[in-house]
Amino acid sequence: GRKEGRKEGRKKKMKMTASVKLLSGEEMPLVGLGTWKADAGVVGEAVKVAVRSGYRLIDCANDYGNEREVGHALAQLLREGVVKRGEIFVQGKLWNSNHRKEHVREDLMATLQDLQLEYLDSYLIHWPQAVPATGAAAAVFRNGNRPAHKSEGTMFPLEDDGRFCSDPATHFMEAWFAMEELMDEGLVKSIGVSNFNHRQLLEVVKNKRKHMPSVIQNECHPFLQQKDLIDLCNHLGVVFQAYSPLGSGDRPWIRNAGDPELLEDERLMSIAQKHGMTAAQVVLRWQTQRGVSIVPKSVRAARIRENLDSLKFKLDAGDMDKIASLNIGWRYLLFPQSSMHPDYPFKDELPHDYVIETAPLNTTMSTQP
């Protein structure tokens, strides 16, 4: 019964949206709904609209502050029979505060409780560096996802001087080994990483005890095309997944005057005009045509459907070449306030004289419990 149900779910999922096979053996849709920066109060409705429109991948994280609402929406969809559990792929992330082996399980169990699920289809290490973190105790959403003094035990602990706490004694492989055990127990079906650089991904591949990373989720868009990292992933069989595939125009606390704005680029707009599509749809189709999975966030019903409809047309070779020429290595999300940790991934992209700043007070634009 269960095996047949799973097979039937896979068939239905394949029909609804293009998918890719992971090293874990699981099938993952190429297009998913991102939930970073989707405020509590609207994210549940966005999830319901997305699934009813054909989405079968929902990308979550405990620090986004909205997993409980996502969980209520998923429970309603499952209860009403809109989808079966085996037909929907739910991805969560291990938060930076919980890299120590004794804290990984607590992180996952809190997410499963909030999402009202018995397992995750994919579980990623959110960032390689254990910052913000104290290492003293696990910090999950019920402890608060706002920056606060370390004595309060939130997911964003601060030192007395207002900077993020760091746990330099912890290395991401410790978390990886604990995640491999969770996979063996069936609590997660696949494991992977996020915001890891080329060297760090290879370190996981080389030092794993049992399970390969199935997915790496990093920022990626036409201004940051990640060709070397994607080429490495293709060689390894790891699926590259793009977050902020539309350039993160609504990014919190990291917007600077003069930043290039992707969707206003005239070259993209001319390709969009040629196909009768939007610039956003062109950018998303460019990713999926090169085999990259995408998790664009939207809370607007029309935009949610539009993003999935990007699969309904094809860019020609000339379009693909034109978009390839847009790369400028521009990363919107550096999270430099966490760069004191030896595992911080983007040191090469910070100014040589960068001094760790006090923590931003608006990290996810979500509520606290």
C-alpha positions in Angstrom: 0.0 0.0 0.0 2.5 2.6 1.1 4.9 1.9 -1.7 2.1 2.1 -4.3 0.9 5.3 -2.8 4.4 6.8 -3.0 4.7 5.6 -6.6 1.4 7.1 -7.5 2.4 10.4 -5.7 5.6 10.5 -7.7 3.7 10.0 -11.0 1.3 12.8 -10.1 4.1 15.1 -9.1 6.0 14.5 -12.3 2.9 15.4 -14.3 2.4 18.6 -12.3 5.9 20.1 -12.6 9.3 19.2 -14.0 11.4 17.3 -11.5 14.9 16.0 -10.9 16.2 12.9 -9.3 18.5 13.4 -6.2 21.4 11.3 -5.2 19.2 10.1 -2.2 16.9 8.5 -4.8 14.1 11.0 -4.1 12.4 13.0 -6.8 12.5 16.8 -6.3 10.4 19.3 -8.3 12.6 21.9 -10.2 10.3 24.8 -9.2 9.3 25.5 -5.6 7.8 28.2 -3.4 10.3 30.1 -1.3 9.1 31.4 2.1 12.0 33.6 3.2 10.7 37.1 3.9 7.1 35.9 3.5 5.4 37.4 6.6 3.4 35.5 9.0 -0.2 36.3 8.3 0.2 35.9 4.5 2.5 32.9 4.0 -0.1 30.3 4.8 -2.4 31.6 2.0 0.6 31.7 -0.3 1.4 28.0 0.4 -2.3 27.1 -0.3 -2.4 29.0 -3.5 0.9 27.5 -4.6 -0.1 23.9 -4.0 -3.5 24.4 -5.6 -1.7 25.9 -8.6 0.6 22.8 -9.0 3.6 23.6 -6.9 5.0 20.4 -5.2 8.1 21.9 -3.5 7.9 24.2 -0.5 11.2 25.6 0.9 11.2 26.5 4.6 13.6 27.4 7.4 13.0 27.7 11.1 14.7 31.2 11.4 12.2 32.6 8.8 9.7 32.7 11.7 6.8 31.4 9.7 7.0 27.5 9.8 4.0 27.2 12.1 1.8 29.0 9.6 3.2 27.0 6.7 2.4 23.8 8.8 -1.2 24.9 9.3 -1.6 25.4 5.6 0.0 22.1 4.7 -2.2 20.3 7.3 -5.3 21.8 5.7 -4.2 20.8 2.2 -3.5 17.3 3.3 -6.7 17.0 5.3 -8.7 18.3 2.3 -7.0 15.8 0.0 -5.6 18.5 -2.3 -2.3 16.5 -2.1 -1.1 13.4 -0.3 2.1 13.6 1.8 4.1 11.6 -0.7 3.2 14.1 -3.5 4.7 17.2 -1.8 8.4 17.9 -1.2 9.1 19.9 1.9 12.6 21.3 2.6 13.8 22.6 6.0 17.1 23.9 7.3 19.4 23.4 10.3 19.9 26.8 11.9 23.3 28.2 12.6 22.9 28.1 16.4 22.5 24.3 16.4 25.6 22.9 14.6 26.8 20.9 17.7 25.8 17.3 17.4 23.7 17.3 20.5 21.6 20.2 19.1 20.9 19.0 15.6 18.0 16.6 16.5 16.3 19.3 18.6 16.4 21.7 15.7 14.8 19.2 13.3 12.2 18.0 15.8 11.0 21.6 16.4 10.7 22.1 12.7 8.7 18.9 12.3 6.4 19.9 15.1 5.9 23.4 13.6 5.3 22.0 10.1 3.1 19.2 11.5 5.1 16.6 9.6 6.6 13.2 10.5 9.6 13.7 8.1 11.3 16.2 5.8 12.0 15.4 2.2 15.2 17.5 2.4 17.2 19.1 5.3 20.0 21.5 4.6 22.7 23.1 6.8 21.6 26.7 6.4 25.0 28.3 6.6 28.5 26.7 7.2 29.4 29.1 10.1 28.0 28.6 13.6 27.0 32.3 13.9 24.8 33.5 15.6 25.5 30.8 18.1 26.7 30.2 21.7 27.0 26.5 21.5 25.5 26.3 25.0 22.0 25.2 24.1 19.9 24.6 21.0 17.8 27.6 19.9 14.6 27.0 18.0 11.6 29.2 17.0 9.8 28.8 20.3 12.9 30.5 21.9 12.4 33.6 19.7 13.8 34.4 16.3 14.8 38.0 17.1 18.3 39.3 17.9 18.6 39.5 21.7 21.3 39.3 24.4 22.7 35.8 24.7 21.2 35.4 28.1 17.7 35.3 26.5 18.6 32.2 24.4 17.0 33.3 21.1 18.1 32.1 17.6 20.1 35.3 17.1 22.2 35.6 20.3 24.2 38.9 20.8 27.3 39.6 22.8 27.3 42.5 25.3 28.6 44.8 22.5 25.6 44.0 20.2 27.6 41.8 17.8 26.4 38.2 17.0 27.8 35.5 19.2 30.1 32.9 17.5 30.8 29.3 18.3 34.2 28.9 16.7 34.8 25.5 18.3 32.1 24.0 16.0 32.8 22.8 12.4 29.9 22.0 10.0 31.0 18.4 9.6 29.9 17.8 13.2 26.4 18.8 12.1 26.7 16.7 8.9 27.4 13.5 10.8 24.4 14.1 13.0 22.2 14.7 9.9 23.4 11.5 8.4 22.0 9.7 11.5 18.6 11.5 11.1 18.5 10.3 7.5 19.2 6.7 8.6 16.3 7.0 11.0 13.9 8.2 8.2 13.3 11.6 9.8 14.7 13.2 6.7 14.8 11.7 3.2 17.7 13.7 1.8 20.4 16.0 3.3 22.3 18.9 1.8 23.9 22.3 2.4 23.2 26.0 1.8 25.5 29.0 1.4 28.6 26.7 1.2 31.4 27.7 -1.1 33.2 25.4 -3.6 35.8 24.2 -1.1 33.2 23.6 1.7 31.0 21.5 -0.6 34.0 19.3 -1.5 34.9 19.0 2.2 31.5 17.5 2.9 31.7 15.1 -0.1 35.2 14.0 0.9 34.6 13.6 4.7 31.0 12.3 4.7 30.6 9.0 6.6 27.7 7.7 4.5 25.4 10.1 2.7 26.3 12.5 -0.1 24.7 16.0 -0.1 21.7 15.8 -2.5 21.2 19.6 -2.8 23.2 22.8 -2.4 21.0 25.9 -2.2 22.9 29.2 -2.8 22.1 32.7 -4.1 22.0 32.6 -7.9 20.7 34.8 -10.6 21.9 36.3 -13.9 24.2 38.8 -12.0 25.7 35.9 -9.9 25.6 32.9 -12.2 27.7 30.5 -10.1 29.0 28.6 -13.2 32.0 27.0 -11.5 29.9 25.8 -8.6 27.2 24.5 -10.9 29.8 22.7 -13.0 31.2 21.1 -9.9 27.6 20.0 -8.8 27.0 18.5 -12.2 30.2 16.5 -11.9 29.3 15.3 -8.4 25.6 14.7 -9.1 24.5 17.3 -6.6 21.5 19.4 -7.5 22.1 23.1 -7.4 19.1 25.1 -6.2 18.9 28.9 -6.5 17.5 31.1 -3.8 16.8 34.8 -4.6 16.6 33.7 -8.3 15.0 37.1 -9.0 17.7 39.1 -7.3 16.0 39.5 -3.9 14.5 42.9 -4.6 12.8 42.9 -1.2 15.8 41.8 0.8 15.8 43.2 4.4 18.5 45.3 6.0 21.1 44.7 3.2 19.8 47.0 0.5 22.4 49.7 -0.6 21.9 52.7 -2.9 23.4 51.9 -6.3 22.9 48.1 -6.1 22.1 46.8 -9.6 18.4 45.8 -9.9 18.1 42.6 -11.9 14.5 42.8 -13.1 15.0 46.4 -14.4 17.8 45.3 -16.8 16.9 46.3 -20.4 18.5 43.2 -21.9 16.2 40.9 -19.9 13.2 43.1 -20.7 13.9 42.8 -24.4 14.0 39.0 -24.2 10.8 39.1 -22.2 9.0 41.3 -24.8 10.1 38.9 -27.6 8.4 35.9 -25.8 5.4 37.8 -24.4 6.6 36.9 -20.9 7.8 38.9 -17.9 11.4 39.6 -17.1 11.0 37.4 -14.0 9.7 34.5 -16.1 12.7 34.8 -18.4 15.1 34.7 -15.5 13.4 31.6 -13.9 13.2 29.8 -17.2 17.0 30.5 -17.8 17.7 28.7 -14.5 15.5 25.7 -15.1 16.8 25.3 -18.7 20.3 24.9 -17.3 19.0 22.3 -14.8 19.0 24.6 -11.8 16.2 24.2 -9.2 14.5 27.5 -8.1 12.6 28.6 -5.1 11.3 32.1 -5.8 9.3 33.7 -3.0 6.0 35.4 -3.6 2.9 36.0 -1.5 0.8 37.3 -4.4 -1.4 34.7 -6.1 -0.9 36.0 -9.6 2.9 36.1 -9.2 3.0 32.6 -7.7 1.2 31.2 -10.7 3.3 33.3 -13.1 6.5 31.9 -11.6 5.4 28.3 -12.2 4.2 29.2 -15.7 7.8 30.0 -16.5 8.1 26.3 -17.4 5.6 26.8 -20.3 8.0 28.4 -22.8 11.5 27.9 -24.0 14.4 30.3 -24.4 16.5 29.9 -27.6 20.3 29.6 -27.7 20.6 33.3 -28.5 18.6 34.2 -25.4 20.6 31.9 -23.2 23.9 33.4 -24.5 22.6 36.9 -23.9 21.7 36.1 -20.3 25.1 34.4 -19.8 26.7 37.7 -20.6 25.0 39.4 -17.7 27.2 37.8 -15.0 29.1 40.3 -12.8 29.6 38.1 -9.7 27.2 40.3 -7.7 26.1 38.8 -4.4 23.3 40.5 -2.6 23.4 38.5 0.6 26.9 38.4 2.3 25.8 38.3 5.9 29.2 39.9 6.9 28.2 40.3 10.5 28.8 36.5 10.9 32.3 36.6 9.2 34.3 36.2 12.5 33.8 32.5 12.2 36.5 30.4 10.5 33.8 28.7 8.4 32.3 31.9 7.0 32.0 31.2 3.2 32.5 34.5 1.5 35.7 36.0 3.1 37.1 36.8 -0.4 34.2 39.1 -1.1 34.5 41.3 2.0 36.7 44.5 2.0 40.2 43.8 3.4 39.6 46.2 6.3 36.0 45.0 7.1 35.3 45.3 10.8 32.5 43.2 12.3 29.5 45.4 12.7 26.8 45.1 15.3 24.0 42.8 14.3 21.1 44.1 12.2 17.9 44.1 14.2 15.7 43.1 11.2 16.9 39.7 10.0 13.9 37.9 8.6 11.0 40.4 8.6 9.0 37.8 10.5 7.3 37.7 13.8 8.5 36.1 17.0 6.4 33.5 18.9 
